[in-house]
Amino acid sequence: MTLIVGLKCSDGIVLAAEEEEASGFAAKRKVKKVKLYSDENWTLAFAGAGDAAIIDNAERELGKWLDKRDSFTSDHLSDAIDGVLASVYTKYVDTDPKSDGIVLIIGASCDDGLHLIPTVKRTPHFQDSKTCARYGADIAYYLLDRIHSGEDDWLSGVKVAAFAMEEAKESSQFCGGDTQILVLQSPPNPRWRDLGWGGPNDLETSFALLVSTSLRNGILGVPFTPEVCEEYCDEHCPTPYEFDPDDPNSLAENLRRSGLRTSEGQQ
């Protein structure tokens, strides 16, 4: 099962996916899961999570629609995605009670700007900032919520996506391998960038060191004195002391009762 991430930035769309695909019980292979379509006036890329065969069928349907387009808007694209999802769900998902269906994350640079579009079952849902899906999505969302801003440029978005992907892969059983990152940039004359395997790999290696050193040091360096917290107690004062912020003597009393010095040079 694939982990896919999409970020909308001030000047681009960043799509990322892990490249590991399981075959049978043990065999694994490397597969590029972010697919790119590009023309003079538009660029579109998407990643899918779920049943690979159904995703391939959805890609073929969307590819046929794109082949006929010199240009399109987000409304045109939304209608096309509606049709593609209706087709594959009717043929393949609705007829199989065990199917979990598919999730697509689509990025587009077209006539009316940049668009990030995840799908929810049969429905495209335009996003303002970020989205992700499938195994590892919980930890990825947790990190993206705290780090990503829609005002970031695409290079910042690449770093954030790589960090979220690395941490999610480290904590999730069913996703792994290298990370593929593709960037779409604003029209007119939209351009695209595929970072290959080297860029994401270098970033993820750096982030592993960051988490184990800088983040740890930052957390441990946060000032904290438990003895001055309300309802703190210890062997010197086994009854929790109720700190009164309006009483100027309250803090000194709590320190005194906890066995700390309250005079000049107190610890």
N, C-alpha and C positions, 0 to 999 in steps of 0.2 A: 504494500500500500504506500502510495506516494505522499510526501509532504510537499505542498506547494504554497508559495508566499507571493503576494502582490502588494506593491507600495506605489502610491501616487505621490509624486514630488512636484516641486514648483516648475520644473523644466523637463520632466520625464516620467515614464512608468518603469518600474523595476519589477521583473518577474524572476522568481527563483524556484528551483525544484531539485530534490536529491535525485541522483542518477542510478540508483541501485534497483534492479528488477529481479525478483525471485522467479526461478523456473523449477517447478517440482518441489521436493522437500528440502533440498540443500543447494542446488545450483543457483548461482547469481551471475548476472551480467550487467554491463554498463550500458545504459540507454539514455539518449537525450530526450527529455520529456517536455521541454519548452519548444513549441513549433513556431516557425516564423514565416509570415507571408509579407511581401513588400512590393510596392509599385511606385511610380513617380510621385503620386500625390498622397499616398497613405502607407502606413505600416501597421500590421496586426500580428500579435503573438498570443499564444495561449498555452496553458499547461492543464493537464487533466489528472484527476485522482479517482481511483475506482477500477472498474473492470476495463482492462486495457483494450479488449476487442470492441467494446461499446465506444470508448474514447476514440479509437481509430475510425469508426464509422461516423462519429460526430465530426471528426476532422475532415473526412472526405466530403461530407455534406456542406460544411462551412467553406471548404476550399472551392467547391463548385460555384458557390455564390460569389466568392471573391474574384474568381477568374473572369467574371462578367462585369467587374466594376472598375471604371476609371477613377471614381471618387465615391465617397459615401459620407453620411452623417451618423451621429449616434442613434438617431431614430431609425434610420435604415438598418443599422447594425442590430439594434434591439429586436426589430421584427425578424431579421434573419436568424438570430439566436433562438428566438421563440420557436420558429419553424423547425430548426435543427433538433432542439430538445424534444419537441412534440413527436417528431419522427422516431428518434432513437428510443425514447421512453415507451412509445406505443409498440414498437417492434420487439424490443429486447428486455426492457425492465418490467413493464406491467405484466408480461407473460411469465415472469420468473419470480415466484414469491420469496426466493432466497436472495434476490439481487438487492444490493445496497444502492444501486444506481451509480451515477457519476457526479463529480463536481468539476466544473471548469472555472479557471480564472483567466480572463481575457483582458489584454491591454491593447489599446488602439490609439494611434495618432492619425487623425483624419480631418475632414473639412472643418469641423467645429471644435477642434482641440484634442486634448488628451482625455482618455476615459479608462477607468479600471472597473471591470465588470465580472464579479463572481456570479455563479449560478446557484440557485437553491432549488433542488429537484428540477422542475420544468421551467423555472423562472429566472431570467437575468435580473440582477440587482446591482444598480450602479452605486459605487462606493466613492466617498470623498477622500479617503486617506489610506486605508490598509485592509487587507484580508488575508486569510490563510485557511487551509483545509487539510483534513485527514490526520494520520498518525503524527503526533508531535505538535498539533495545532494549538493545544492548550498552552504549552510552555512558550510557543512562538508568539501567540497573542499577548500573553503576559508581558513578554519583553517588548514587543512592538508598541503596546499601549504606553509604556513608560519611556520609550526612547524616540520613536519616530514622530516627526512633525510634517504635515503637508507642506510646510514652508521650506523644508530641506531641499537642496539641489540633488540631482540624480546621483552624484558621487557619494554624498552622505547616505542616500537611500541604499546604495550598493553595500556600504559598510554595515548598516543596520540589518539589512536582509541577510548578509553573510553571518553576522553574529547570531541572529535568531535561528538561522538554519543549523549552525554548528551546535548551539546549546540544545536545540530540539533533537538533533540526531544523537547527541551524547546521552539523552535521557529517555529515548524512545526505542523500543525493541524492534520495531518493524520498518525503520527507515535508516538509511546509511549511505555510504559511498560518497563520491564527489558531489559537489554542488554546481549546478548550471545556473548562471545569471545572465539575463538578457535585458538590455535597456532600450526603450523606445523614447525618442525625443520629439519635441514639439514641431508641428507644422508651421509654415509651409516647407516643402521639400523635407519631409520627416526623415530622420536618419535612425539607424539602429546600431547597437554594439553588442557583440557576444563576447563575454569576458573569458571564454575558454575554461580550461580546468586550472590553469596556473594562478590567475588572480584570486578567485574564491579560496583556493587552497592556501595561498600565502596569507590571506586575511584570517582564515579560520585558525591557522597555526598561531598567528599573533594574538588572536582573541583567547585561545586556550591559556596562553601565558598571562594575559591580562586578568582573566578570572581568578587564576591561582595566586597572583601576586598583588596587582594594583587594587583589585576589588576587595580582596581580603584585608589589605592594609587600610583601605578606606573605611571599611566596616569596623575594624578593630580600633581605628583611630578616632571614632566618634566619641566625644566627651560624655561620660556617664558616671554619676555618683549615686549608687543605689541608696546610700544612707539618707539622702535628702528627699527621697520619694515618699509620697503620702502612703501611709499604712505599712511602711517598712518596719520590720522587727528583727531582733537577733538575740543572742544570749545575754547581752547587756540590758535590753529592754524587750522582754518577750511579748509585751502587750503592744500591738501596732499603734504607732503614734500618728494622730490625725494632724497633718500639716495645715496650718491656717495662713493662707497667703496675705491676709489683712493684718496679721500680728507680726510686728517686726522682730519679736523675740522667738517666733516659732521655729525658724530655721536653726538658730543657735541652739535652741532646746533639743531639737532632733539630733543635731550633731553631738551635743553633750551626752545625751542618753545613749547614743550609739557608740560612745567611747572615742570619738574623734575630738581633736583639739579645736577649740573655737576662738582662741586668742590669735594674735598676729603670728603669721607663719603657720597657720593651721594646715593640716594635710587635706 
